[in-house]
Amino acid sequence: MRYLVREKIFTIGDKFIITDEMERPKFQVVGKVFTFGNKLNIYNMNGENLVYIEEKIFRFLPEYNIYIGKNLAATVKKEFTFFKPKFNISSDFGKFTIDGDIFAYNFSIYRDKREVAVVNKKFFAWSDTYGVDIDDEENHAFILALVIVLDQVLHDNNNINNNQ
């Protein structure tokens, strides 16, 4: 299924909708205000909390925890590199890797060496929206949470760790 997500999606107190390719609302993302580090929730359209994302503060490089319910589902850590950004993603769902041009929103997400999602902006170059195609067998809210974390780490102008 393809979802449409806008660039630079997370700012303090942000609230927005992720839609399918027919622009039907599928998820609502709500950021918490007045907190240390970024925190947000992903809800389905019935208001059920599906995913909670929390930035771990006081880290040399960005690090985020992704929770499903009250259970830690994944930790995403940006690794120190000079050229291509690299992430260490430890997850209960398997080993995740990222390949492609992350800065231009043209990359794939692999779980256990199998492509499970493709993020692509070129189809939507005229706007601040990018497409996320997710394999039907995957947990869509979790994969979207991974994409949101990558967007936050790499594209948030306020992130002082952006260039590391």
ZAROVO-663312 format. One record per residue: residue in three letters; chain; x, y, z of N, C-alpha, C in turn. Coordinates in Angstrom, 1 decimal, decimal comma. Layout:
N
PT | ALA | A | X | Y | Z | X | Y | Z | X | Y | Z .
...
This chain:
164
PT | MET | A | 0,9 | -1,2 | 0,0 | 0,0 | 0,0 | 0,0 | 0,9 | 1,2 | 0,0 .
PT | ARG | A | 0,5 | 2,2 | -0,7 | 1,2 | 3,5 | -0,8 | 0,6 | 4,5 | 0,1 .
PT | TYR | A | 1,4 | 5,2 | 0,9 | 1,0 | 6,3 | 1,8 | 1,7 | 7,6 | 1,3 .
PT | LEU | A | 1,1 | 8,7 | 1,6 | 1,6 | 10,0 | 1,3 | 2,0 | 10,7 | 2,6 .
PT | VAL | A | 3,2 | 11,1 | 2,7 | 3,7 | 11,8 | 4,0 | 4,4 | 13,1 | 3,5 .
PT | ARG | A | 4,2 | 14,1 | 4,3 | 4,9 | 15,4 | 4,0 | 6,3 | 15,5 | 4,5 .
PT | GLU | A | 7,2 | 16,2 | 3,9 | 8,5 | 16,4 | 4,3 | 8,6 | 17,2 | 5,6 .
PT | LYS | A | 9,7 | 17,1 | 6,3 | 9,9 | 17,8 | 7,6 | 8,7 | 17,7 | 8,5 .
PT | ILE | A | 8,3 | 16,5 | 8,6 | 7,0 | 16,2 | 9,2 | 6,8 | 16,5 | 10,7 .
PT | PHE | A | 7,9 | 16,5 | 11,4 | 7,8 | 16,7 | 12,9 | 8,4 | 18,0 | 13,3 .
PT | THR | A | 7,5 | 18,8 | 13,9 | 7,9 | 20,0 | 14,6 | 7,2 | 20,1 | 15,9 .
PT | ILE | A | 7,6 | 20,9 | 16,8 | 7,0 | 20,9 | 18,1 | 5,5 | 21,1 | 18,0 .
PT | GLY | A | 4,7 | 20,3 | 18,6 | 3,3 | 20,4 | 18,6 | 2,6 | 20,1 | 17,3 .
PT | ASP | A | 3,3 | 19,4 | 16,3 | 2,8 | 19,2 | 15,0 | 1,7 | 18,1 | 15,1 .
PT | LYS | A | 0,7 | 18,2 | 14,3 | -0,4 | 17,3 | 14,2 | -0,8 | 17,2 | 12,7 .
PT | PHE | A | -0,7 | 16,0 | 12,1 | -1,0 | 15,9 | 10,7 | -1,5 | 14,5 | 10,4 .
PT | ILE | A | -2,0 | 14,4 | 9,2 | -2,6 | 13,1 | 8,7 | -1,7 | 12,5 | 7,7 .
PT | ILE | A | -1,6 | 11,2 | 7,8 | -0,9 | 10,4 | 6,7 | -2,1 | 9,8 | 5,9 .
PT | THR | A | -2,0 | 9,9 | 4,6 | -3,1 | 9,4 | 3,8 | -2,6 | 8,3 | 2,9 .
PT | ASP | A | -3,6 | 7,6 | 2,3 | -3,2 | 6,7 | 1,2 | -3,1 | 7,4 | -0,1 .
PT | GLU | A | -2,8 | 6,8 | -1,2 | -2,5 | 7,5 | -2,4 | -3,8 | 8,1 | -3,0 .
PT | MET | A | -5,0 | 7,7 | -2,5 | -6,2 | 8,3 | -3,0 | -6,6 | 9,5 | -2,0 .
PT | GLU | A | -5,6 | 9,8 | -1,1 | -5,8 | 10,9 | -0,2 | -6,8 | 10,7 | 0,9 .
PT | ARG | A | -7,1 | 9,4 | 1,2 | -8,0 | 9,0 | 2,3 | -7,2 | 9,0 | 3,5 .
PT | PRO | A | -7,6 | 9,6 | 4,6 | -6,9 | 9,6 | 5,9 | -6,7 | 8,2 | 6,4 .
PT | LYS | A | -5,5 | 7,8 | 6,8 | -5,2 | 6,5 | 7,4 | -4,6 | 6,5 | 8,8 .
PT | PHE | A | -3,8 | 7,5 | 9,0 | -3,1 | 7,7 | 10,3 | -3,1 | 9,1 | 10,7 .
PT | GLN | A | -3,1 | 9,4 | 12,0 | -2,9 | 10,7 | 12,5 | -1,7 | 10,7 | 13,4 .
PT | VAL | A | -0,8 | 11,7 | 13,2 | 0,4 | 11,8 | 13,9 | 0,3 | 13,1 | 14,8 .
PT | VAL | A | 0,6 | 12,9 | 16,1 | 0,5 | 14,0 | 17,0 | 1,8 | 14,1 | 17,8 .
PT | GLY | A | 2,4 | 15,3 | 17,8 | 3,6 | 15,5 | 18,5 | 3,3 | 16,1 | 19,9 .
PT | LYS | A | 4,1 | 15,8 | 20,9 | 3,9 | 16,4 | 22,2 | 4,7 | 17,7 | 22,4 .
PT | VAL | A | 4,1 | 18,7 | 23,0 | 4,7 | 19,9 | 23,2 | 5,3 | 20,0 | 24,6 .
PT | PHE | A | 6,3 | 20,9 | 24,8 | 6,9 | 21,2 | 26,1 | 7,5 | 20,0 | 26,7 .
PT | THR | A | 8,3 | 19,2 | 25,9 | 9,0 | 18,0 | 26,4 | 10,4 | 18,1 | 26,0 .
PT | PHE | A | 11,3 | 17,4 | 26,7 | 12,7 | 17,3 | 26,3 | 12,8 | 16,2 | 25,3 .
PT | GLY | A | 13,3 | 16,5 | 24,1 | 13,4 | 15,5 | 23,0 | 12,1 | 15,4 | 22,3 .
PT | ASN | A | 12,1 | 14,8 | 21,1 | 10,9 | 14,7 | 20,3 | 10,1 | 13,5 | 20,8 .
PT | LYS | A | 8,8 | 13,7 | 20,8 | 7,9 | 12,6 | 21,2 | 6,7 | 12,7 | 20,4 .
PT | LEU | A | 6,2 | 11,6 | 19,8 | 5,0 | 11,7 | 19,0 | 4,3 | 10,3 | 19,1 .
PT | ASN | A | 3,0 | 10,4 | 18,8 | 2,2 | 9,2 | 18,7 | 1,6 | 9,1 | 17,4 .
PT | ILE | A | 1,4 | 7,9 | 16,9 | 0,7 | 7,6 | 15,7 | -0,6 | 6,8 | 16,0 .
PT | TYR | A | -1,7 | 7,4 | 15,6 | -3,0 | 6,9 | 15,9 | -3,7 | 6,4 | 14,6 .
PT | ASN | A | -4,5 | 5,4 | 14,7 | -5,4 | 5,0 | 13,5 | -6,5 | 6,1 | 13,5 .
PT | MET | A | -7,4 | 6,0 | 12,5 | -8,4 | 7,0 | 12,4 | -9,6 | 6,8 | 13,4 .
PT | ASN | A | -9,5 | 5,7 | 14,1 | -10,5 | 5,6 | 15,2 | -9,9 | 6,1 | 16,6 .
PT | GLY | A | -8,7 | 6,7 | 16,5 | -8,2 | 7,3 | 17,7 | -7,4 | 6,3 | 18,6 .
PT | GLU | A | -7,2 | 5,1 | 18,1 | -6,4 | 4,1 | 18,8 | -4,9 | 4,4 | 18,7 .
PT | ASN | A | -4,2 | 4,4 | 19,8 | -2,7 | 4,7 | 19,8 | -2,0 | 3,4 | 19,3 .
PT | LEU | A | -1,3 | 3,5 | 18,1 | -0,6 | 2,4 | 17,6 | 0,9 | 2,4 | 17,9 .
PT | VAL | A | 1,5 | 3,5 | 17,8 | 2,9 | 3,6 | 18,0 | 3,3 | 4,9 | 18,8 .
PT | TYR | A | 4,3 | 4,8 | 19,6 | 4,8 | 6,0 | 20,3 | 6,3 | 6,0 | 20,0 .
PT | ILE | A | 6,8 | 7,2 | 19,6 | 8,2 | 7,4 | 19,3 | 8,8 | 8,4 | 20,3 .
PT | GLU | A | 9,9 | 8,1 | 20,8 | 10,6 | 9,0 | 21,8 | 12,1 | 9,1 | 21,5 .
PT | GLU | A | 12,5 | 10,4 | 21,4 | 13,9 | 10,6 | 21,2 | 14,6 | 10,5 | 22,6 .
PT | LYS | A | 15,8 | 9,8 | 22,5 | 16,6 | 9,7 | 23,7 | 17,5 | 10,9 | 23,7 .
PT | ILE | A | 17,4 | 11,6 | 24,8 | 18,2 | 12,9 | 24,9 | 19,6 | 12,6 | 25,5 .
PT | PHE | A | 20,4 | 13,7 | 25,3 | 21,8 | 13,6 | 25,8 | 22,6 | 12,5 | 25,2 .
PT | ARG | A | 22,5 | 12,4 | 23,9 | 23,3 | 11,4 | 23,1 | 24,2 | 12,2 | 22,1 .
PT | PHE | A | 25,3 | 11,6 | 21,8 | 26,3 | 12,2 | 20,9 | 25,6 | 12,2 | 19,5 .
PT | LEU | A | 25,0 | 11,1 | 19,1 | 24,3 | 11,0 | 17,8 | 22,8 | 10,7 | 18,1 .
PT | PRO | A | 21,9 | 11,0 | 17,2 | 20,5 | 10,8 | 17,5 | 20,2 | 9,4 | 17,7 .
PT | GLU | A | 19,2 | 9,2 | 18,7 | 18,8 | 7,8 | 19,0 | 17,3 | 7,9 | 19,4 .
PT | TYR | A | 16,5 | 7,0 | 18,8 | 15,0 | 7,0 | 19,1 | 14,6 | 5,6 | 19,5 .
PT | ASN | A | 13,6 | 5,6 | 20,4 | 12,9 | 4,3 | 20,7 | 11,5 | 4,4 | 20,1 .
PT | ILE | A | 11,1 | 3,2 | 19,5 | 9,8 | 3,1 | 19,0 | 9,0 | 2,0 | 19,8 .
PT | TYR | A | 7,9 | 2,4 | 20,3 | 7,1 | 1,5 | 21,1 | 5,8 | 1,1 | 20,4 .
PT | ILE | A | 5,4 | -0,1 | 20,6 | 4,1 | -0,5 | 20,1 | 3,3 | -1,0 | 21,4 .
PT | GLY | A | 2,3 | -0,3 | 21,7 | 1,7 | -0,4 | 23,0 | 2,7 | 0,1 | 24,0 .
PT | LYS | A | 2,9 | -0,7 | 25,1 | 3,9 | -0,3 | 26,1 | 5,2 | -1,1 | 25,9 .
PT | ASN | A | 5,3 | -1,8 | 24,8 | 6,5 | -2,6 | 24,6 | 7,5 | -1,9 | 23,6 .
PT | LEU | A | 8,7 | -1,9 | 24,0 | 9,8 | -1,4 | 23,1 | 9,9 | -2,3 | 21,9 .
PT | ALA | A | 9,6 | -1,8 | 20,7 | 9,7 | -2,5 | 19,5 | 11,0 | -2,4 | 18,7 .
PT | ALA | A | 11,6 | -1,2 | 18,8 | 12,8 | -0,9 | 18,1 | 13,6 | 0,3 | 18,7 .
PT | THR | A | 14,9 | 0,2 | 18,5 | 15,7 | 1,4 | 18,8 | 16,5 | 1,7 | 17,5 .
PT | VAL | A | 16,5 | 3,0 | 17,1 | 17,1 | 3,5 | 15,9 | 18,2 | 4,4 | 16,3 .
PT | LYS | A | 19,5 | 4,1 | 16,0 | 20,6 | 4,9 | 16,3 | 21,4 | 5,3 | 15,0 .
PT | LYS | A | 21,6 | 6,6 | 14,9 | 22,4 | 7,0 | 13,8 | 23,9 | 6,7 | 14,1 .
PT | GLU | A | 24,6 | 6,1 | 13,2 | 26,0 | 5,8 | 13,4 | 26,9 | 6,9 | 12,8 .
PT | PHE | A | 28,1 | 7,1 | 13,4 | 29,0 | 8,1 | 12,9 | 29,6 | 7,7 | 11,6 .
PT | THR | A | 29,4 | 8,5 | 10,5 | 30,0 | 8,2 | 9,2 | 30,3 | 9,6 | 8,6 .
PT | PHE | A | 31,2 | 9,6 | 7,6 | 31,6 | 10,8 | 7,0 | 30,8 | 11,0 | 5,7 .
PT | PHE | A | 30,3 | 10,0 | 5,1 | 29,7 | 10,1 | 3,8 | 28,2 | 9,7 | 3,9 .
PT | LYS | A | 27,9 | 8,5 | 3,5 | 26,5 | 8,0 | 3,5 | 26,0 | 7,8 | 4,9 .
PT | PRO | A | 24,8 | 8,3 | 5,3 | 24,3 | 8,1 | 6,6 | 24,0 | 6,6 | 6,8 .
PT | LYS | A | 24,3 | 6,1 | 8,0 | 24,1 | 4,7 | 8,4 | 23,4 | 4,6 | 9,7 .
PT | PHE | A | 22,5 | 3,7 | 9,8 | 21,7 | 3,5 | 11,1 | 21,8 | 2,1 | 11,6 .
PT | ASN | A | 21,8 | 2,0 | 12,9 | 21,7 | 0,7 | 13,6 | 20,3 | 0,6 | 14,1 .
PT | ILE | A | 19,5 | -0,3 | 13,5 | 18,1 | -0,5 | 13,9 | 18,0 | -1,9 | 14,5 .
PT | SER | A | 17,8 | -1,9 | 15,9 | 17,5 | -3,2 | 16,5 | 16,0 | -3,2 | 16,8 .
PT | SER | A | 15,5 | -4,4 | 16,4 | 14,0 | -4,5 | 16,5 | 13,5 | -5,9 | 16,8 .
PT | ASP | A | 12,4 | -5,9 | 17,4 | 11,7 | -7,2 | 17,7 | 11,2 | -7,8 | 16,4 .
PT | PHE | A | 11,1 | -7,0 | 15,3 | 10,5 | -7,5 | 14,0 | 11,6 | -8,1 | 13,1 .
PT | GLY | A | 12,9 | -8,0 | 13,4 | 13,9 | -8,5 | 12,6 | 15,0 | -7,5 | 12,4 .
PT | LYS | A | 16,0 | -7,8 | 11,5 | 17,1 | -6,8 | 11,3 | 16,7 | -5,9 | 10,1 .
PT | PHE | A | 16,7 | -4,6 | 10,4 | 16,3 | -3,7 | 9,4 | 17,6 | -2,9 | 8,9 .
PT | THR | A | 17,6 | -2,7 | 7,6 | 18,7 | -1,9 | 7,0 | 18,0 | -0,9 | 6,0 .
PT | ILE | A | 18,8 | 0,1 | 5,7 | 18,3 | 1,2 | 4,8 | 19,3 | 1,3 | 3,6 .
PT | ASP | A | 18,8 | 1,4 | 2,4 | 19,7 | 1,5 | 1,3 | 19,1 | 2,5 | 0,3 .
PT | GLY | A | 20,0 | 3,4 | -0,2 | 19,5 | 4,4 | -1,2 | 19,9 | 5,8 | -0,8 .
PT | ASP | A | 19,3 | 6,8 | -1,5 | 19,6 | 8,2 | -1,3 | 18,6 | 8,7 | -0,3 .
PT | ILE | A | 19,0 | 8,6 | 1,0 | 18,1 | 9,0 | 2,1 | 17,9 | 10,5 | 2,1 .
PT | PHE | A | 18,9 | 11,3 | 1,7 | 18,7 | 12,8 | 1,7 | 17,7 | 13,2 | 0,7 .
PT | ALA | A | 17,6 | 12,5 | -0,4 | 16,6 | 12,9 | -1,4 | 15,3 | 12,1 | -1,3 .
PT | TYR | A | 15,1 | 11,4 | -0,3 | 13,9 | 10,6 | -0,1 | 13,7 | 9,5 | -1,1 .
PT | ASN | A | 14,8 | 8,9 | -1,5 | 14,7 | 7,8 | -2,5 | 15,5 | 6,6 | -1,9 .
PT | PHE | A | 14,8 | 5,8 | -1,1 | 15,6 | 4,7 | -0,5 | 14,6 | 3,6 | -0,2 .
PT | SER | A | 15,2 | 2,4 | 0,1 | 14,4 | 1,2 | 0,5 | 14,7 | 0,8 | 1,9 .
PT | ILE | A | 13,7 | 0,2 | 2,5 | 13,9 | -0,4 | 3,9 | 13,8 | -1,9 | 3,7 .
PT | TYR | A | 14,8 | -2,6 | 4,2 | 14,9 | -4,0 | 4,2 | 14,8 | -4,6 | 5,6 .
PT | ARG | A | 14,0 | -5,7 | 5,6 | 13,9 | -6,5 | 6,9 | 14,5 | -7,9 | 6,6 .
PT | ASP | A | 15,5 | -8,2 | 7,3 | 16,2 | -9,5 | 7,0 | 16,5 | -9,7 | 5,6 .
PT | LYS | A | 17,0 | -8,7 | 4,9 | 17,5 | -8,6 | 3,5 | 16,4 | -8,7 | 2,5 .
PT | ARG | A | 15,1 | -8,5 | 2,9 | 14,0 | -8,5 | 2,0 | 13,4 | -7,1 | 2,0 .
PT | GLU | A | 13,2 | -6,5 | 0,8 | 12,7 | -5,2 | 0,7 | 11,2 | -5,2 | 1,2 .
PT | VAL | A | 11,0 | -4,3 | 2,2 | 9,6 | -4,2 | 2,8 | 9,0 | -2,9 | 2,5 .
PT | ALA | A | 9,8 | -1,9 | 2,2 | 9,2 | -0,6 | 1,9 | 10,1 | 0,2 | 1,0 .
PT | VAL | A | 9,5 | 1,1 | 0,2 | 10,2 | 2,0 | -0,7 | 9,7 | 3,4 | -0,4 .
PT | VAL | A | 10,7 | 4,3 | -0,2 | 10,3 | 5,7 | 0,0 | 10,8 | 6,5 | -1,2 .
PT | ASN | A | 9,9 | 7,3 | -1,8 | 10,3 | 7,9 | -3,1 | 9,6 | 9,2 | -3,2 .
PT | LYS | A | 10,5 | 10,3 | -3,4 | 9,9 | 11,6 | -3,6 | 9,7 | 12,0 | -5,1 .
PT | LYS | A | 10,4 | 11,3 | -6,0 | 10,4 | 11,8 | -7,4 | 9,0 | 11,8 | -8,0 .
PT | PHE | A | 8,1 | 10,9 | -7,5 | 6,8 | 11,0 | -8,1 | 6,0 | 12,2 | -7,6 .
PT | PHE | A | 6,5 | 12,9 | -6,5 | 5,8 | 14,0 | -5,9 | 6,7 | 15,2 | -5,9 .
PT | ALA | A | 7,6 | 15,4 | -6,8 | 8,7 | 16,4 | -6,7 | 8,1 | 17,8 | -6,7 .
PT | TRP | A | 6,9 | 18,0 | -7,1 | 6,3 | 19,3 | -7,2 | 5,7 | 19,8 | -5,8 .
PT | SER | A | 5,8 | 18,9 | -4,8 | 5,3 | 19,2 | -3,5 | 6,2 | 18,8 | -2,4 .
PT | ASP | A | 5,8 | 19,0 | -1,2 | 6,6 | 18,6 | 0,0 | 6,1 | 17,3 | 0,5 .
PT | THR | A | 5,6 | 16,4 | -0,4 | 5,1 | 15,1 | -0,1 | 5,9 | 14,0 | -0,7 .
PT | TYR | A | 6,1 | 12,9 | 0,0 | 6,8 | 11,8 | -0,6 | 5,9 | 10,5 | -0,4 .
PT | GLY | A | 6,1 | 9,5 | -1,2 | 5,4 | 8,3 | -1,1 | 6,1 | 7,2 | -0,4 .
PT | VAL | A | 5,4 | 6,4 | 0,4 | 6,0 | 5,3 | 1,1 | 5,2 | 4,1 | 0,7 .
PT | ASP | A | 5,8 | 3,2 | -0,1 | 5,1 | 1,9 | -0,4 | 5,5 | 0,9 | 0,5 .
PT | ILE | A | 4,6 | 0,2 | 1,2 | 4,9 | -0,8 | 2,2 | 4,2 | -2,1 | 1,8 .
PT | ASP | A | 5,0 | -3,1 | 2,0 | 4,6 | -4,5 | 1,7 | 3,4 | -4,8 | 2,6 .
PT | ASP | A | 2,4 | -5,4 | 2,0 | 1,1 | -5,7 | 2,8 | 1,3 | -6,6 | 4,0 .
PT | GLU | A | 2,4 | -7,4 | 4,0 | 2,6 | -8,3 | 5,2 | 3,3 | -7,6 | 6,4 .
PT | GLU | A | 3,7 | -6,3 | 6,2 | 4,4 | -5,6 | 7,3 | 3,4 | -4,9 | 8,2 .
PT | ASN | A | 3,9 | -4,5 | 9,3 | 3,1 | -3,6 | 10,2 | 3,3 | -2,2 | 9,7 .
PT | HIS | A | 2,3 | -1,6 | 9,1 | 2,4 | -0,4 | 8,4 | 2,7 | 0,8 | 9,3 .
PT | ALA | A | 2,1 | 0,8 | 10,5 | 2,3 | 1,9 | 11,5 | 3,8 | 1,9 | 11,9 .
PT | PHE | A | 4,4 | 0,7 | 12,1 | 5,8 | 0,6 | 12,5 | 6,7 | 1,0 | 11,4 .
PT | ILE | A | 6,5 | 0,6 | 10,2 | 7,3 | 1,1 | 9,1 | 7,2 | 2,6 | 8,9 .
PT | LEU | A | 6,0 | 3,2 | 9,0 | 5,9 | 4,6 | 9,0 | 6,6 | 5,3 | 10,1 .
PT | ALA | A | 6,6 | 4,7 | 11,3 | 7,4 | 5,2 | 12,4 | 8,9 | 5,3 | 12,1 .
PT | LEU | A | 9,4 | 4,2 | 11,4 | 10,8 | 4,2 | 11,0 | 11,1 | 5,4 | 10,0 .
PT | VAL | A | 10,2 | 5,6 | 9,1 | 10,4 | 6,6 | 8,1 | 10,3 | 8,0 | 8,8 .
PT | ILE | A | 9,4 | 8,2 | 9,8 | 9,4 | 9,4 | 10,5 | 10,6 | 9,7 | 11,3 .
PT | VAL | A | 11,2 | 8,6 | 11,9 | 12,5 | 8,8 | 12,6 | 13,6 | 9,2 | 11,7 .
PT | LEU | A | 13,7 | 8,5 | 10,5 | 14,7 | 8,9 | 9,5 | 14,5 | 10,3 | 9,1 .
PT | ASP | A | 13,3 | 10,7 | 8,8 | 13,0 | 12,1 | 8,4 | 13,5 | 13,1 | 9,5 .
PT | GLN | A | 13,2 | 12,7 | 10,8 | 13,5 | 13,6 | 11,9 | 15,1 | 13,8 | 12,0 .
PT | VAL | A | 15,8 | 12,6 | 11,9 | 17,2 | 12,7 | 12,1 | 17,9 | 13,4 | 11,0 .
PT | LEU | A | 17,5 | 13,2 | 9,7 | 18,2 | 13,7 | 8,6 | 17,7 | 15,0 | 8,0 .
PT | HIS | A | 16,5 | 15,3 | 8,3 | 15,9 | 16,5 | 7,6 | 15,4 | 17,6 | 8,5 .
PT | ASP | A | 15,5 | 17,4 | 9,8 | 15,1 | 18,5 | 10,7 | 16,2 | 19,5 | 10,8 .
PT | ASN | A | 15,9 | 20,7 | 10,4 | 16,9 | 21,8 | 10,4 | 17,4 | 22,1 | 11,9 .
PT | ASN | A | 16,5 | 21,8 | 12,9 | 16,9 | 22,2 | 14,2 | 17,8 | 21,1 | 14,9 .
PT | ASN | A | 18,0 | 20,0 | 14,2 | 18,8 | 18,9 | 14,8 | 20,2 | 19,2 | 14,7 .
PT | ILE | A | 20,9 | 19,4 | 15,8 | 22,3 | 19,8 | 15,8 | 23,2 | 18,6 | 15,4 .
PT | ASN | A | 22,7 | 17,4 | 15,4 | 23,5 | 16,2 | 15,0 | 23,3 | 15,9 | 13,5 .
PT | ASN | A | 22,6 | 16,8 | 12,8 | 22,3 | 16,5 | 11,4 | 23,4 | 16,1 | 10,5 .
PT | ASN | A | 24,6 | 16,7 | 10,7 | 25,7 | 16,6 | 9,8 | 26,7 | 15,5 | 10,2 .
PT | GLN | A | 26,4 | 14,7 | 11,2 | 27,3 | 13,7 | 11,7 | 26,9 | 12,4 | 11,2 .
